[in-house]
Structures are given as structure tokens and as C-alpha cells.
């Protein structure tokens, strides 16, 4: 079956295709739709609220099975007014580019010292019959990691904070880890399994 992933981010689309490759579904993205793409205001207070808004908005526009994901960045020991939550890219009402994000979070780590953070992820699926299914489980969350003030030279388009991310156990940038140095892959597998289990519940695949 064909299902729309409500994102125009190629890196996120390719990542989800890889995660769900064991399922008998064809995942397309917003850039594959030859229609006007509605602008959906992501003004929810949690990742789950935003995922639902996007999935329902795209379902109503395109009338096909669709899912959307959203995430929030949660950092320990910083003031509530500086907690990014669902506003990871939007700071003081302004949408940041990849390089602007790197600069902003590097400055935040410079201000408070290395930051211990994690992403909490949510997904909402609207099936062909219009039924809505959603989840924001611990099994979908990232492992805790460190955001540092000194960016790595590597860049991955669409994932700017990877350049500031350090593995807690080894103290190395994730970009510099060698195979077997961290349990990062196993934790990634756990998050992947959380998403796969979700889709297996509600899709005929």
C-alpha cells in the first residue's frame, strides 16, 4: 500500500523508509505530491498535538493514508523559558536555518555548560477509512545525549544538532564514534522498533 509521510524533509523521509523497510508499504513524501501543499500551523504544546494536526490536515487535503511525526527537545537544568520543547527550530518566533540552529544551541551550551538532552517523539496515523491512531511512547524517544558548545566540522542537512551531539558514555562526538564504542545503535534500534510496532498494529502489512 502507498502511504504519505507528512514531511518535505528528504533526510527524515529516507530515514523513515529505512526504519519501515520490513513492512509492505510504499512511503512517499510531500515533495512527491503534485498538488498544492497546505500550510499547517504547528502551534500545539506537545509533539503529539502537532503530529495530530499535521496528519489530519494532510489527510483532509489528499484523502489518502497519511502519517506525521513530531518531536520535542527537552534539556535538563535550564530555565523553563529557554526549554525548546516543540520549538526546536523556532526561537522567538523566528524559524532557524541549519547553521543558525547550530549557532543558537552552541551558544546555549556556552551559557550553561554542556547540556544533557533527549528527543521525545510522537506519531499520528490516519488510515484510509479516516481512523486516527497516535502514540508518544518512551520506546520512540532518543537516548540522552550531550549538546556541546563546539560544533563538529561534519554537517548532515536536516539534522543540524548532530554536529553538536556527544555520546555520554565515551565523551566523543557521534560523528567520531567507531563501531562498538557506544550503545547508540542499540538505542536507535529500540526507537526504530517502537515505530515499527506502532505501524504493525494499524496497517495491513
C-alpha positions in Angstrom: 0.0 0.0 0.0 1.0 3.6 -0.5 1.1 6.0 2.4 2.1 9.6 2.7 4.6 10.7 5.3 3.7 14.4 6.0 7.2 15.8 5.6 9.1 17.7 3.0 12.5 16.9 4.6 14.4 14.3 2.4 16.6 13.2 5.3 13.5 12.4 7.5 11.8 10.7 4.6 14.8 8.4 3.8 15.3 7.6 7.5 11.7 6.5 7.9 11.8 4.5 4.7 14.8 2.6 6.1 13.1 2.1 9.5 9.9 0.7 7.9 11.6 -1.2 5.1 10.4 -4.5 6.6 6.8 -3.5 6.1 5.0 -3.9 2.8 4.3 -0.2 2.3 5.5 2.4 -0.2 6.2 5.7 1.7 6.0 8.9 -0.3 6.7 12.5 1.0 5.1 15.9 0.4 7.6 16.6 -2.4 6.1 13.6 -4.3 2.6 15.1 -4.3 1.7 17.1 -7.4 -0.8 19.2 -5.6 -0.8 22.4 -3.5 0.5 21.6 -0.1 -1.5 23.1 2.7 0.3 25.1 5.3 -0.4 23.6 8.7 0.3 25.7 11.8 2.2 23.6 14.3 1.0 25.5 17.4 0.5 22.5 19.7 2.1 22.4 23.1 3.4 18.9 22.7 4.9 16.7 19.9 1.7 14.6 19.9 -0.6 17.6 19.4 1.5 18.7 16.4 1.7 15.3 14.9 -2.1 15.0 15.0 -2.6 18.4 13.5 -0.3 17.6 10.6 -1.7 14.1 9.9 -5.3 15.3 9.9 -4.5 18.3 7.8 -2.8 16.3 5.1 -5.4 13.6 5.2 -8.2 16.1 4.6 -6.2 17.7 1.8 -5.2 14.5 -0.1 -7.7 11.8 1.1 -5.1 9.0 1.4 -3.4 7.2 4.3 -1.0 9.6 5.9 1.2 9.8 9.0 3.1 12.6 10.6 5.7 12.8 13.2 6.8 15.5 15.6 9.5 15.7 18.2 10.4 17.9 21.1 13.9 18.6 22.6 14.0 18.5 26.3 17.1 19.7 28.2 17.9 19.3 31.8 18.7 22.2 34.2 17.8 25.2 32.0 15.1 27.8 32.8 11.6 26.9 31.5 11.5 29.9 29.3 14.5 28.6 27.4 13.3 25.0 27.2 12.9 24.3 23.4 10.2 21.5 23.6 8.4 21.5 20.3 10.0 24.8 19.2 13.4 23.3 18.4 13.8 25.4 15.2 11.6 28.4 16.1 13.3 30.7 18.5 11.5 34.0 19.5 9.1 33.5 16.6 11.8 33.0 14.0 12.4 29.8 12.0 16.2 29.0 12.0 18.3 27.5 9.3 20.6 24.6 10.0 23.6 26.8 10.6 21.5 29.2 12.7 20.4 26.3 14.9 23.9 25.2 15.4 24.9 28.7 16.5 21.9 29.1 18.8 22.4 25.8 20.7 26.2 26.1 20.8 25.6 29.5 22.5 23.1 27.9 24.9 25.7 25.3 25.8 28.3 28.0 26.2 26.0 29.8 28.6 25.0 26.8 30.8 27.8 24.3 30.2 27.3 21.1 28.3 23.6 20.3 28.1 22.1 16.9 28.8 19.1 16.5 26.4 16.9 14.0 24.7 14.2 14.0 22.0 10.7 12.8 22.7 8.9 11.6 19.5 5.3 11.3 18.6 3.5 9.8 15.6 -0.1 10.1 14.3 -1.5 7.9 11.6 -4.8 8.4 9.7 -5.8 5.3 7.8 -7.7 5.1 4.6 -11.0 4.9 6.5 -10.3 8.0 8.4 -9.5 6.4 11.7 -6.9 8.2 13.8 -4.1 6.4 15.8 -1.4 8.1 17.7 1.3 7.4 20.2 4.1 9.1 22.1 5.9 6.2 23.8 9.2 6.0 25.7 10.3 3.4 23.2 10.2 6.1 20.5 12.4 8.5 22.4 16.1 9.1 21.8 18.8 8.2 24.2 20.1 11.1 26.4 23.0 12.9 24.8 25.1 16.0 25.3 24.8 19.2 23.4 28.2 20.9 23.4 29.3 24.5 22.6 31.9 23.5 20.0 30.4 22.2 16.7 31.9 19.3 14.8 33.1 20.1 11.3 30.7 17.5 9.8 27.2 18.5 8.7 24.1 16.5 7.8 21.4 18.5 6.1 18.2 18.5 8.0 19.8 17.3 11.2 22.0 20.3 12.4 22.2 19.3 16.1 24.0 16.1 15.1 27.1 18.5 14.8 26.8 19.4 18.5 25.9 15.9 19.8 28.2 14.0 22.1 27.8 10.4 23.3 27.5 10.5 27.1 29.4 7.3 27.8 32.5 7.9 25.7 32.5 11.7 25.6 33.0 11.6 21.8 31.0 13.3 19.1 28.7 10.8 17.5 30.4 11.5 14.2 33.7 10.3 15.7 32.5 7.0 17.2 33.8 3.8 15.9 31.7 0.6 15.7 31.1 -0.9 19.2 32.2 2.2 21.1 28.7 3.2 22.2 25.3 1.6 22.7 23.9 4.3 20.4 23.0 1.8 17.7 21.1 -0.4 20.1 19.2 2.6 21.4 18.4 3.7 17.9 17.2 0.2 17.2 14.9 0.4 20.2 13.3 3.7 18.8 13.0 2.1 15.4 11.3 -0.9 16.9 8.9 1.4 18.7 7.8 2.9 15.4 7.7 -0.4 13.6 5.5 -1.9 16.3 3.1 1.1 16.1 2.6 0.7 12.3 2.2 -3.1 12.5 -0.8 -2.5 14.9 -2.7 -0.4 12.4 -1.6 -1.2 8.9 -2.4 -4.3 6.8 1.3 -5.1 6.3 
